[in-house]
Amino acid sequence: MTDIRDEAIVLHTSDLGEADLLVSFLSKEHGRQRGVAKNAKKSKRRFPNCLSFGNRIELLYQCRPNRELCLLLEARLIEPLSYVGESYQKALLASYALKMTHLFLPPSQREAEIFELLKAILNKDPHLDPNPLCLYFESRFSKFLGYAINLKECLICRRPYRFEGMGWYSAKKGGILCPRCRPTKGGVIPMGPEEVRLLHLLQEGENFHLLGFDREILHNLSKILLTHMESHLGDLPRSILWLRERLWQ
């Protein structure tokens, strides 16, 4: 067994017996992992109050052959999840992003950009509006997992979309349709050119925090992204839906 030292974000922690902890974490170089921290609830030397969810840590662990769980050896706190006590909405966003990553990111998927995405969401200025941050996380997370919303062209006639005129999001197709190809009996959500442009910027990660946001546009994009995620991930757990609903109240 080889020792691995890596930066990580704690996604979820649960008790395992009287003294051990079962820890789900996202490592920078090795993706999402789960491991056992032996005697973590008693050891102040190896795990000094650093395994709370959302904390960014330096972690030493071993991946054992033919074993689902790795063995956590020691950890050091780099940065705590600082703004949970300052903003209820930001705490909801942090919980939502951590839980989505814990539940839906495939194990050991080596995607450093996902680590940086989650790190950015957790460390953003607590005074920023959490709703566009939520859309930013969802659109980038979806793209990293391979199901970005196709905004380049109508997915039936292949006519390019140039951010002019109405488009219609189709969950069945996974992107937008033009006026001529959209169905006449539902199954689509209308999108104005500003909404398509903003969603494009969010998916590409381009200066979203510098833009002004219309609340109606944000809520329509929220509906689209939720529909899109459910079409690819299936029914989301109630805990996820509860966090998201409170976040958008």
GUMIGU-922216 format. One record per residue (C-alpha): residue number from 1; x, y, z. Coordinates in steps of 0.001 Angstrom, whole numbers, plus 500000, padded with zeros to 6 digits. Layout:
<rs>
(r NUM (X Y Z)) ...
</rs>
This chain:
<rs>
(r 1 (500000 500000 500000)) (r 2 (501242 503457 499055)) (r 3 (500637 506505 501185)) (r 4 (498867 509321 499348)) (r 5 (499060 512917 500529)) (r 6 (496543 515180 498849)) (r 7 (494383 518245 499347)) (r 8 (490754 517300 499936)) (r 9 (487304 518667 500751)) (r 10 (485198 516765 503277)) (r 11 (481834 515917 501681)) (r 12 (480156 513841 504387)) (r 13 (481059 512279 507725)) (r 14 (479190 509628 509719)) (r 15 (479888 507608 512854)) (r 16 (481332 504130 512480)) (r 17 (481236 502448 515841)) (r 18 (482184 504255 519020)) (r 19 (485425 505900 517906)) (r 20 (485777 505633 514101)) (r 21 (484409 507868 511350)) (r 22 (483339 507034 507814)) (r 23 (484415 509971 505634)) (r 24 (483466 510828 502072)) (r 25 (485884 513323 500566)) (r 26 (486837 514882 497245)) (r 27 (490576 514837 496697)) (r 28 (492244 517178 494257)) (r 29 (494232 514534 492390)) (r 30 (492247 511314 492915)) (r 31 (488576 512293 492811)) (r 32 (485846 511284 495224)) (r 33 (486844 508672 497800)) (r 34 (485446 507074 500936)) (r 35 (487578 506027 503840)) (r 36 (487713 505032 507495)) (r 37 (489375 507309 510021)) (r 38 (490284 504973 512875)) (r 39 (489761 506391 516368)) (r 40 (489101 509821 514785)) (r 41 (486608 510856 517479)) (r 42 (489266 510470 520154)) (r 43 (492540 511265 518382)) (r 44 (493311 514976 518634)) (r 45 (496799 514467 517239)) (r 46 (495996 512736 513912)) (r 47 (492608 514370 513248)) (r 48 (492495 517677 515173)) (r 49 (488895 518846 514648)) (r 50 (489205 518893 510866)) (r 51 (486782 516285 509481)) (r 52 (483617 518405 509513)) (r 53 (481788 518678 506195)) (r 54 (482971 521479 503922)) (r 55 (486422 521751 505497)) (r 56 (489400 521838 503145)) (r 57 (492169 519646 504524)) (r 58 (495547 518133 503781)) (r 59 (494953 514405 504029)) (r 60 (497265 511413 504280)) (r 61 (495568 508124 503366)) (r 62 (496075 504678 501850)) (r 63 (494048 503027 499090)) (r 64 (494004 499303 499817)) (r 65 (493869 496738 496959)) (r 66 (490444 495133 496450)) (r 67 (488956 497232 499232)) (r 68 (486146 499727 498689)) (r 69 (487232 501954 501572)) (r 70 (490608 503614 501937)) (r 71 (492331 504114 505287)) (r 72 (492727 507688 506548)) (r 73 (495967 508127 508475)) (r 74 (496007 511796 509443)) (r 75 (494629 515172 508404)) (r 76 (495434 518833 508855)) (r 77 (492968 521695 508477)) (r 78 (493734 524117 505631)) (r 79 (490538 526148 505612)) (r 80 (487236 525647 507451)) (r 81 (483831 526221 505918)) (r 82 (483770 529749 507279)) (r 83 (480529 531445 506255)) (r 84 (477957 528888 507444)) (r 85 (477308 530879 510605)) (r 86 (477161 534182 508711)) (r 87 (474480 533439 506100)) (r 88 (471655 530908 506190)) (r 89 (471354 530994 502392)) (r 90 (475080 530370 501930)) (r 91 (474890 527475 504402)) (r 92 (472089 525982 502294)) (r 93 (474171 526397 499141)) (r 94 (477224 524801 500759)) (r 95 (475182 521835 502000)) (r 96 (473540 521448 498602)) (r 97 (476813 521518 496609)) (r 98 (478551 519126 499024)) (r 99 (475636 516683 499012)) (r 100 (475314 516719 495219)) (r 101 (479033 515974 494881)) (r 102 (478852 513250 497539)) (r 103 (475883 511509 495898)) (r 104 (476428 511940 492174)) (r 105 (480097 512346 491358)) (r 106 (481394 508897 490300)) (r 107 (484117 507550 492614)) (r 108 (487753 508102 491659)) (r 109 (486867 510343 488713)) (r 110 (490058 512368 488335)) (r 111 (488684 515756 487398)) (r 112 (490610 518549 489101)) (r 113 (488163 521114 487698)) (r 114 (485363 519652 489823)) (r 115 (487524 520087 492917)) (r 116 (488210 523703 491949)) (r 117 (484495 524267 491258)) (r 118 (483464 523063 494701)) (r 119 (486316 524966 496328)) (r 120 (485167 528156 494556)) (r 121 (481548 527704 495662)) (r 122 (482567 527153 499289)) (r 123 (484962 530101 499353)) (r 124 (482938 532743 497508)) (r 125 (482314 536112 499123)) (r 126 (479462 535526 501621)) (r 127 (477812 538718 500403)) (r 128 (477309 537391 496862)) (r 129 (473826 536269 495846)) (r 130 (473615 532473 496414)) (r 131 (471033 531917 493649)) (r 132 (473330 532622 490660)) (r 133 (476075 530732 492516)) (r 134 (473715 527751 492675)) (r 135 (473086 527981 488924)) (r 136 (476819 528288 488331)) (r 137 (477483 525129 490336)) (r 138 (474680 523146 488670)) (r 139 (475583 524151 485119)) (r 140 (479321 523498 485578)) (r 141 (478731 520272 487510)) (r 142 (476421 519013 484746)) (r 143 (478989 519878 482112)) (r 144 (481812 518120 483972)) (r 145 (479659 514988 484255)) (r 146 (479067 515030 480506)) (r 147 (475512 516301 480116)) (r 148 (475784 520030 479446)) (r 149 (472721 521641 477900)) (r 150 (473260 522012 474150)) (r 151 (472784 525696 473314)) (r 152 (474579 525855 469962)) (r 153 (471847 524693 467621)) (r 154 (468329 523341 467318)) (r 155 (468638 519662 468131)) (r 156 (466149 518678 465438)) (r 157 (466905 520784 462347)) (r 158 (470496 521724 463388)) (r 159 (469958 525398 462653)) (r 160 (472580 527366 464673)) (r 161 (471341 529496 467547)) (r 162 (472942 532944 467539)) (r 163 (471495 534320 470810)) (r 164 (468667 536013 468920)) (r 165 (464965 535269 469310)) (r 166 (463261 532610 471415)) (r 167 (464494 529094 471997)) (r 168 (462735 526238 473778)) (r 169 (464520 523908 476184)) (r 170 (463635 520236 475707)) (r 171 (464577 517818 478498)) (r 172 (464007 514909 476104)) (r 173 (466558 516291 473638)) (r 174 (468910 517797 476234)) (r 175 (469063 521236 474637)) (r 176 (467165 523923 472763)) (r 177 (464770 523762 469842)) (r 178 (463908 526486 467355)) (r 179 (460360 527900 466904)) (r 180 (459721 525701 463881)) (r 181 (460708 522449 465597)) (r 182 (459301 522897 469085)) (r 183 (456304 520711 469971)) (r 184 (452966 522457 470222)) (r 185 (451661 520516 473237)) (r 186 (454159 521124 476024)) (r 187 (457283 519275 477026)) (r 188 (459451 522368 476560)) (r 189 (460367 525509 478532)) (r 190 (460694 528832 476672)) (r 191 (464047 530634 476856)) (r 192 (464686 534208 475774)) (r 193 (468049 535167 474256)) (r 194 (469250 536708 477546)) (r 195 (468524 533438 479355)) (r 196 (470361 531390 476730)) (r 197 (473328 533759 476841)) (r 198 (473513 533679 480646)) (r 199 (473276 529887 480746)) (r 200 (476054 529700 478159)) (r 201 (478266 531932 480331)) (r 202 (477488 529873 483427)) (r 203 (478332 526592 481696)) (r 204 (481590 528038 480406)) (r 205 (482416 529651 483774)) (r 206 (482951 533105 482281)) (r 207 (482780 536019 484758)) (r 208 (479357 535099 486086)) (r 209 (479959 537128 489241)) (r 210 (480403 540351 487264)) (r 211 (476950 540249 485725)) (r 212 (473669 541702 486918)) (r 213 (470840 539199 487310)) (r 214 (467143 539532 486638)) (r 215 (465186 537482 489200)) (r 216 (462710 536172 486636)) (r 217 (465552 534923 484432)) (r 218 (467253 533256 487413)) (r 219 (464091 531420 488410)) (r 220 (463438 530235 484855)) (r 221 (467001 528935 484570)) (r 222 (466571 527256 487951)) (r 223 (463539 525396 486608)) (r 224 (465426 524394 483463)) (r 225 (468498 523135 485334)) (r 226 (466422 521158 487828)) (r 227 (464488 519534 484976)) (r 228 (467746 518815 483161)) (r 229 (469410 517235 486197)) (r 230 (466392 515051 486930)) (r 231 (466300 513863 483315)) (r 232 (469898 512620 483665)) (r 233 (470175 511678 487357)) (r 234 (466629 510410 487940)) (r 235 (464498 511446 490898)) (r 236 (466612 513510 493266)) (r 237 (466549 512578 496971)) (r 238 (464158 514533 499170)) (r 239 (467043 515982 501138)) (r 240 (468481 517492 497941)) (r 241 (465125 518881 496850)) (r 242 (464494 520331 500329)) (r 243 (467817 522202 500321)) (r 244 (467251 523509 496833)) (r 245 (463686 524600 497544)) (r 246 (464750 526556 500642)) (r 247 (467629 528092 498710)) (r 248 (465244 529472 496082)) (r 249 (462602 530799 498463)) 
</rs>
